[in-house]
Amino acid sequence: MQDFEFSFDVLSDCNGNLQWDDEEIAQDISGYLDHDHDGRLDYCQFLAGYCFADFNMDGGIEGGDIELFFLVFELGLWPADVNFDGAVEGSDVEAFFVAWQAGTCDP
C-alpha cells in the first residue's frame, strides 16, 4: 500500500477586504504586503498582540509614540489605521490619543 501526503491551503481574508490573502500577496509586486515572505499578510501578523498606544513598540507609552504615529499617519501607511476601519483618517488620530492619554494598550 502506498502512502499519500495531502496538504490543504486555508483561504483567509484576515483584513476583511473581500480578497483572499494569498491573492493579495501574489498581486503585490513590491513585496510591501508580505515583507518577510512567509505567505501571510504582515498587517494581520502585526495586529496580533499589538499595543497601538505604544506605537514605536519600545515598551513604554511616551512622546516617541506620538512622533512615530504622526510620521506613519502622514504617509498614509496601514499601521496608522489604529481603529481598524480600513482607512487612515482623522478618526485614527482620535483613537490613538484616547489610548495614549489613558496609558493603556486596550483599543
GROMACS elastic network, one bead per residue, 0.5 to 0.9 nm:
[ bonds ]
;  ai    aj funct       b0    kb
   11    20     6  0.63344   500
   11    21     6  0.73168   500
   11    22     6  0.75778   500
   12    15     6  0.88438   500
   12    16     6  0.89712   500
   12    19     6  0.84550   500
   12    20     6  0.56133   500
   12    21     6  0.58444   500
   12    22     6  0.79072   500
   13    16     6  0.53964   500
   13    17     6  0.68929   500
   13    18     6  0.64874   500
   13    19     6  0.60949   500
   13    21     6  0.53003   500
   13    22     6  0.86752   500
   14    17     6  0.81530   500
   14    20     6  0.82644   500
   14    21     6  0.69996   500
   14    41     6  0.79799   500
   14    43     6  0.86755   500
   14    44     6  0.61280   500
   15    18     6  0.82675   500
   15    19     6  0.87600   500
   15    21     6  0.81704   500
   15    41     6  0.85680   500
   15    43     6  0.76320   500
   15    44     6  0.65734   500
   15    84     6  0.87396   500
   15    86     6  0.80987   500
   16    19     6  0.75884   500
   16    20     6  0.89819   500
   16    86     6  0.85539   500
   17    20     6  0.83371   500
   17    86     6  0.80416   500
   19    22     6  0.85517   500
   19    23     6  0.69243   500
   19    24     6  0.67703   500
   20    23     6  0.53329   500
   20    24     6  0.64642   500
   20    25     6  0.88827   500
   21    24     6  0.50900   500
   21    25     6  0.62799   500
   21    26     6  0.86376   500
   21    39     6  0.84752   500
   21    40     6  0.71019   500
   21    41     6  0.65643   500
   22    25     6  0.51261   500
   22    26     6  0.61339   500
   22    27     6  0.86773   500
   22    39     6  0.68502   500
   22    40     6  0.73710   500
   22    41     6  0.81715   500
   23    26     6  0.50347   500
   23    27     6  0.61866   500
   23    28     6  0.86297   500
   24    27     6  0.52438   500
   24    28     6  0.62266   500
   24    33     6  0.77257   500
   24    41     6  0.83651   500
   25    28     6  0.51656   500
   25    29     6  0.81248   500
   25    31     6  0.75725   500
   25    32     6  0.86478   500
   25    33     6  0.61568   500
   25    34     6  0.64117   500
   25    39     6  0.73033   500
   25    40     6  0.78762   500
   25    41     6  0.71343   500
   26    29     6  0.73746   500
   27    30     6  0.89535   500
   28    31     6  0.57748   500
   28    32     6  0.69579   500
   28    33     6  0.67259   500
   28    34     6  0.84122   500
   29    32     6  0.80173   500
   30    33     6  0.80052   500
   30    35     6  0.89230   500
   31    34     6  0.56019   500
   31    35     6  0.54404   500
   31    36     6  0.85363   500
   31    37     6  0.78508   500
   32    35     6  0.54729   500
   32    42     6  0.84185   500
   33    36     6  0.89764   500
   33    37     6  0.89624   500
   33    40     6  0.83913   500
   33    41     6  0.55957   500
   33    42     6  0.58833   500
   33    43     6  0.71904   500
   34    37     6  0.52518   500
   34    38     6  0.69323   500
   34    39     6  0.66671   500
   34    40     6  0.62753   500
   34    41     6  0.51616   500
   34    42     6  0.52477   500
   34    43     6  0.83081   500
   35    38     6  0.81665   500
   35    41     6  0.83737   500
   35    42     6  0.67760   500
   36    39     6  0.82629   500
   36    40     6  0.86561   500
   36    42     6  0.76481   500
   37    40     6  0.75562   500
   37    41     6  0.89318   500
   38    41     6  0.83178   500
   38    42     6  0.88780   500
   39    42     6  0.89568   500
   40    43     6  0.86112   500
   40    44     6  0.76770   500
   40    45     6  0.74360   500
   41    44     6  0.56117   500
   41    45     6  0.66342   500
   41    46     6  0.87115   500
   42    45     6  0.50735   500
   42    46     6  0.58938   500
   42    47     6  0.86807   500
   43    46     6  0.50854   500
   43    47     6  0.64789   500
   43    78     6  0.75406   500
   43    79     6  0.76056   500
   44    47     6  0.52860   500
   44    48     6  0.69064   500
   45    48     6  0.55838   500
   45    49     6  0.87792   500
   46    49     6  0.76014   500
   46    50     6  0.64369   500
   46    79     6  0.84137   500
   47    50     6  0.50709   500
   47    51     6  0.83657   500
   47    79     6  0.89231   500
   50    54     6  0.84767   500
   50    55     6  0.86466   500
   50    57     6  0.83062   500
   50   105     6  0.79795   500
   51    54     6  0.55229   500
   51    55     6  0.68575   500
   51    57     6  0.75006   500
   51   104     6  0.80596   500
   51   106     6  0.71974   500
   51   107     6  0.80993   500
   52    56     6  0.83385   500
   52    57     6  0.81803   500
   52    65     6  0.86619   500
   52    69     6  0.89276   500
   52    79     6  0.86619   500
   52    80     6  0.87086   500
   52    82     6  0.65480   500
   52    96     6  0.68959   500
   52    99     6  0.77517   500
   52   100     6  0.81185   500
   52   104     6  0.89144   500
   52   105     6  0.64190   500
   52   106     6  0.83416   500
   52   107     6  0.77070   500
   53    56     6  0.86394   500
   53    57     6  0.87499   500
   53    60     6  0.87339   500
   53    61     6  0.61509   500
   53    62     6  0.86323   500
   53    65     6  0.70806   500
   53    66     6  0.86690   500
   53    96     6  0.61842   500
   53    97     6  0.76759   500
   53    98     6  0.85913   500
   53    99     6  0.54699   500
   53   101     6  0.83905   500
   53   102     6  0.87531   500
   53   103     6  0.69773   500
   53   104     6  0.64783   500
   53   105     6  0.56365   500
   53   106     6  0.82212   500
   53   107     6  0.83950   500
   54    57     6  0.51876   500
   54    58     6  0.69365   500
   54    59     6  0.66289   500
   54    60     6  0.59727   500
   54    62     6  0.74606   500
   54    64     6  0.86885   500
   54    65     6  0.58071   500
   54    66     6  0.88832   500
   54   100     6  0.75090   500
   54   103     6  0.86319   500
   54   104     6  0.84278   500
   54   105     6  0.72034   500
   55    58     6  0.80974   500
   55    61     6  0.78849   500
   55    64     6  0.80788   500
   55    66     6  0.74779   500
   55    68     6  0.68634   500
   55    69     6  0.62670   500
   55    79     6  0.88295   500
   55    80     6  0.89458   500
   55    96     6  0.88127   500
   56    59     6  0.82664   500
   56    60     6  0.86590   500
   56    61     6  0.87773   500
   56    64     6  0.68872   500
   56    65     6  0.52767   500
   56    66     6  0.86895   500
   56    67     6  0.89273   500
   56    68     6  0.64372   500
   56    69     6  0.78902   500
   57    60     6  0.74135   500
   57    61     6  0.86619   500
   57    65     6  0.80567   500
   58    61     6  0.82217   500
   58    65     6  0.87821   500
   60    65     6  0.85336   500
   60   103     6  0.89073   500
   61    64     6  0.80450   500
   61    65     6  0.66363   500
   61   100     6  0.66318   500
   61   101     6  0.88137   500
   61   103     6  0.61754   500
   61   104     6  0.79622   500
   61   105     6  0.88927   500
   62    65     6  0.58146   500
   62    66     6  0.74047   500
   62   100     6  0.79579   500
   62   103     6  0.86180   500
   63    66     6  0.52800   500
   63    67     6  0.65622   500
   63    68     6  0.89066   500
   64    67     6  0.51152   500
   64    68     6  0.62524   500
   64    69     6  0.84681   500
   65    68     6  0.53131   500
   65    69     6  0.59339   500
   65    70     6  0.86006   500
   65   100     6  0.83999   500
   66    69     6  0.50799   500
   66    70     6  0.61978   500
   66    71     6  0.85903   500
   66    96     6  0.86596   500
   66    97     6  0.84605   500
   66   100     6  0.83990   500
   67    70     6  0.54832   500
   67    71     6  0.63281   500
   67    72     6  0.88400   500
   68    71     6  0.50382   500
   68    72     6  0.61917   500
   68    73     6  0.83724   500
   69    72     6  0.52911   500
   69    73     6  0.58775   500
   69    74     6  0.85209   500
   69    79     6  0.83802   500
   69    80     6  0.63955   500
   69    93     6  0.85284   500
   69    96     6  0.82509   500
   70    74     6  0.58611   500
   70    75     6  0.84484   500
   70    80     6  0.80656   500
   70    93     6  0.83778   500
   71    74     6  0.53544   500
   71    75     6  0.64878   500
   71    76     6  0.88310   500
   72    75     6  0.52030   500
   72    76     6  0.63155   500
   72    77     6  0.56392   500
   72    78     6  0.80887   500
   72    79     6  0.70919   500
   72    80     6  0.59420   500
   73    77     6  0.62469   500
   73    78     6  0.82387   500
   73    79     6  0.79896   500
   73    80     6  0.50913   500
   73    81     6  0.80065   500
   73    88     6  0.67727   500
   73    89     6  0.79423   500
   73    92     6  0.85217   500
   73    93     6  0.82378   500
   74    77     6  0.78962   500
   74    80     6  0.88194   500
   74    88     6  0.89646   500
   76    79     6  0.86280   500
   76    80     6  0.71067   500
   76    81     6  0.85679   500
   76    87     6  0.85281   500
   76    88     6  0.57970   500
   76    89     6  0.81792   500
   77    80     6  0.59803   500
   77    81     6  0.76905   500
   77    88     6  0.71732   500
   78    81     6  0.53449   500
   78    82     6  0.83725   500
   78    86     6  0.80037   500
   78    87     6  0.76820   500
   78    88     6  0.67544   500
   79    82     6  0.66690   500
   79    88     6  0.85438   500
   80    83     6  0.85073   500
   80    84     6  0.89535   500
   80    87     6  0.87186   500
   80    88     6  0.60489   500
   80    89     6  0.84657   500
   80    92     6  0.67764   500
   80    93     6  0.82384   500
   80    96     6  0.86093   500
   81    84     6  0.53712   500
   81    85     6  0.69359   500
   81    86     6  0.66430   500
   81    87     6  0.60126   500
   81    89     6  0.74994   500
   81    91     6  0.87892   500
   81    92     6  0.57832   500
   81    93     6  0.88147   500
   82    85     6  0.81206   500
   82    88     6  0.81796   500
   82    91     6  0.87803   500
   82    92     6  0.54676   500
   82    93     6  0.81303   500
   82    95     6  0.66868   500
   82    96     6  0.65070   500
   82   107     6  0.81855   500
   83    86     6  0.82744   500
   83    87     6  0.87575   500
   83    88     6  0.88932   500
   83    91     6  0.74274   500
   83    92     6  0.56565   500
   83    95     6  0.62038   500
   83    96     6  0.80562   500
   83   107     6  0.76457   500
   84    87     6  0.75391   500
   84    88     6  0.88560   500
   84    92     6  0.84054   500
   85    88     6  0.82294   500
   85    92     6  0.88787   500
   87    92     6  0.84720   500
   88    91     6  0.80528   500
   88    92     6  0.65001   500
   88    93     6  0.88909   500
   89    92     6  0.56911   500
   89    93     6  0.73053   500
   90    93     6  0.52354   500
   90    94     6  0.66922   500
   90    95     6  0.88783   500
   91    94     6  0.50889   500
   91    95     6  0.62180   500
   91    96     6  0.85723   500
   92    96     6  0.59645   500
   92    97     6  0.85163   500
   93    96     6  0.51284   500
   93    97     6  0.61768   500
   93    98     6  0.85979   500
   94    97     6  0.52721   500
   94    98     6  0.61278   500
   94    99     6  0.87308   500
   95    98     6  0.52599   500
   95    99     6  0.64166   500
   95   100     6  0.85372   500
   95   107     6  0.75363   500
   96    99     6  0.54323   500
   96   100     6  0.59526   500
   96   101     6  0.85193   500
   96   107     6  0.84028   500
   97   101     6  0.57135   500
   97   102     6  0.81658   500
   98   101     6  0.54490   500
   98   102     6  0.61925   500
   98   103     6  0.86158   500
   98   104     6  0.89964   500
   98   107     6  0.86025   500
   99   102     6  0.51097   500
   99   103     6  0.60967   500
   99   104     6  0.55853   500
   99   105     6  0.66546   500
   99   106     6  0.68641   500
   99   107     6  0.64039   500
  100   104     6  0.65181   500
  100   105     6  0.80562   500
  101   104     6  0.79311   500
  102   105     6  0.87393   500
  104   107     6  0.80308   500
